[in-house]
């Protein structure tokens, strides 16, 4: 890295214009590049007919659509040394009736009041310190972030979950399987936390019996407080000096999915019929990544339980970018309209990811869902993930492993959006309502933050 000018009296040090020649002339570098493998070209790919699903023509049971999206922007609280940053998150659940959308499609002219029915979004906001900041009496950045996440979960969300007092109750419900019957041996089993966020001791058992009324524990020998939200393990990816920029994507995906889990819990206790009639759509794949990955096991357990009760959830994740989306566009001419391809290990590692052999199910440590490439009757291409009964779906994909797949496939074409390529109306609208732009949002948030912090 070059030197930068802090006072404006001397120039910045810029990168060399000729140092690349050392790399080009290096023999080891040439030999390395010669051994690299690439994904297959679209013309080389063969799709197994046994893995292609024809979308059936069924009566649509879905009456309600819930689309969840989130975004964040990082703003400098103080740009001079030592620089300090805060990340602002905004999440939203867009909810509307299918009949309202169908009503608008039939109208020659759309009134503002009609569109307003499709913009009923409830928002959640979170401000997270991410560099050179502490909150309240917390001793460092790591503890500040832990406390901020904990407070967010214990604070009652507005309208999203009127029956539950806060997200923390839903988290406890998920972690300790409180949806099971009282006499079920799997209910209230201790959760093993990989490491204590205070002293680093490994394998800390968090028992519901030892949990305080405020959702904290003192289960470690160090006697320091452990929050229930520490099961997300975000503290493992935070550096008090470098900052917490590495957790922002994990936090976004985590909270987007937790909005859905909280809604599922609310509907489950309020009126279970609505679960069969609601399609939940998430922007991005259905899985938990990085430090939060273990949560996928808890969610799969929940999905399997609901399925055993006859309440299989209609849930789909939509991927808008990445290698799978690029691959889907490559094979678009090979697929007939109204068909979907189930993706398994053989296909993924043989055509998309350049891996020689992999006997473990794809993404078995993070996904509670299975991937498909779907070409609608209208020719739109989607990469989707749908909850599955087991991670082994990737070893030998079969339609029976995917939960309520037909309900998902017959509804996506009805939600098309012509504003963007292969877009869905709920996701596009949700993104418009919650995303934070670099300009002017960043500048406005920075001015707002400095005003409230008393920074000139």
Secondary structure, DSSP 4 states (H G I P E B T S, - for coil): -----SSSSSPPPPPPSSTHHHHHT-HHHHHHHHT---PPPGGG----GGGEEEPP-------EEEEEEEEEEEEEEE-SSSPEEEEEEEEEEEEEEHHHHHHHHT-SS--HHHHHTT--EEEEEEEEEEES---TT-SSHHHHHHHHHHHHHHSPPSSTTSSSS-HHHHHHHHHTTTTS-TT-TTTTPPEEEEE-TTT--EEEEE-GGG--TTSEE--STT---EEGGGGG-GGGG-BTTTBSGGGHHHHHHHHHHHHHHHHHHHHHHH-THHHHHEEEEEES-SB--GGGTTHHHHHHHHHHHHHHTT---EEEEEE-SSHHHHHHHHHGGGS-TTEEEE--HHHIIIIIS--S---SPTTTTTBSEEEEEEE-TT--EEEEEEEBS-GGGGTS--GGGBTTHHHHHHHHGGGEETTSTTEEHHHHHHHHHH---TTTHHHHHHHHHHHHHT--
